[in-house]
Amino acid sequence: MVNREKKSLSDVSYSVLDLSPIKKGSTARESFKNTVDLAQHVEKWGYKRYWMAEHHNMPGIASSATSLLIGHVAAHTSAIRVGSGGIMLPNHAPLVIAEQFGTLESLFPGRIDLGVGRAPGTDQLTAYALRRDRSDGQDFPEQLAELRAYFDPENASDMRVKAIPGQGLQVPLWLLGSSGYSAQLAGLLGLPFSFASHFSPENTLPALALYRNSFQPSDLLDKPYAIVCVNVIAADDDHEAEKLSTSLQQHHLGIIRNQRGHLQPPVENIDEICSDYEKAILAQRLSTSIIGSPETVKAKLEKFANQTNADEIMVNGQIFDHEARLHSFEIVANLFRN
């Protein structure tokens, strides 16, 4: 076993994942306003990057046109890195993504991240509507190689089809995953890796170990770099945080029941609206979620940082009330800074 020095939160970068949630009784328009407001606040609070995720046919998530929303957020902020967590590459022609992110990098130089994954980000029927006769992600390595080739300046003279804008631009590319597949691929290619512990907690440590063990140094990285995304809901006391977390629990309860809807307001007692079986599934799916007062969250974040040896922790905060959501991200920022 390798002994390593214990991490404190000040040793770890911290970032945001935003699904631009559409709340019950609200609209996507309001969600986008809240997304911009959150991005502007977390930029002031020292967060490193602000990522948004591609999902489709989900009434409670407004970030389906991810590239457009990245541009909107980047235009209303000044320094924070903005990117995708992620673009689901099999849904798109790699050329289109290269052009979109080449455009974003040209508009906001040095601030754009391109995180890609191979899942559909939706149900199978919607995946068919997106992809038609495209593969189910089995050709992801080939798609990834094609995408990287469009950005590679050394390929300029050899490629008859060019990404304009895009070619020769230094857009950082990340692989995203919730299992070992992308972890190993990221390691073999020497790419940075981001793991979705916020919905796949049981695979977190095995995937990170696989990434680090398979890592081959590249022109981009000489050693592994891992972001780990985790649900964090912080409030002034444990009771309030637990109540706020029931919106997140209801979100996952809808997935379990195949009844996806808008983000729901918190309830006093989640046990009253779900069965023992559903509670057991929720406990498993949200086992790494960090919920509580500043003191509770600090202790759990430090433990999580040391268990995962994360280089960066990305915070997902599905909270119904926007002011409470801002307060949660401010609490977390203060813990990392102090």
Secondary structure, DSSP 8 states (H G I E B T S, - for coil): --------GGGSEEEEEE--B-BTT--HHHHHHHHHHHHHHHHHTT--EEEE----S-TTB--SSHHHHHHHHHHT-SSSEEEEEEEEGGGS-HHHHHHHHHHHHHHSTT-EEEEEESS-SS-HHHHHHHHTTS-SSTTHHHHHHHHHHHH-GGGTTT-SS--TTTTT----EEEEESSHHHHHHHHHHT--EEEETTT-GGGHHHHHHHHHHH----SS-SS--EEEEEEEEE-SSHHHHHHHHHHHHHHHHHHHTT---SB----S-GGGGS-HHHHHHHHHHTTT-EEESHHHHHHHHHHHHHHHT-SEEEEE---SSHHHHHHHHHHHHHHHH-
